[in-house]
Amino acid sequence: QFHPTTFLFNKEKSSVFLITEAIRGDGAILKNSNNESFMRLYDKNENLAARDIVSRAIYKESNAGKLPVYLDFSNLKEIIQKKYPTIYAFCKNKNIDITKNQLPITPAAHYIMGGIKTTEFAETSVKNLYAVGEVACTGVHGSNRLASNSLLEAIVFANRATEKILS
């Protein structure tokens, strides 16, 4: 799963801090190195596009990571400290006041699901070994894993595995 807006604060160690996507829902705007809002070029939902679309757009606008892309909070000056105190404090601790400055961001791999290929009944290539939940590669998820996907997958495929075992 992609997380499009992470603050890369230590490039040498690839240290990132995830900036919640809700902040774009509240009005934060993605801008390129020319200070242009660019998401309208990639999706009709602009800054509210799906994670994979936003991540790919940021990567393209950054010229494959060579130029900075920013998250502009100027629309949120009145609410940023109250609604997002952890983000505000973290950035302030890194000497960036997001009420006054844009935050350099980059996409990051946030979550990985699936490594063990399974059938629709959670069967693996090893006889009598089943895999369910986030360890399983079922093929039902794309680039936009949601918080509830793992629970749904665990319930559905555990049930299917149980049916197969008991049959």
Helices and strands as residue ranges (DSSP letters): E 2-10, G 11-13, E 15-18, H 22-25, E 29-31, G 39-41, G 46-48, H 51-61, E 69-72, G 74-76, H 80-83, H 85-93, E 103-109, E 116-117, G 133-135, E 136-137, H 149-166
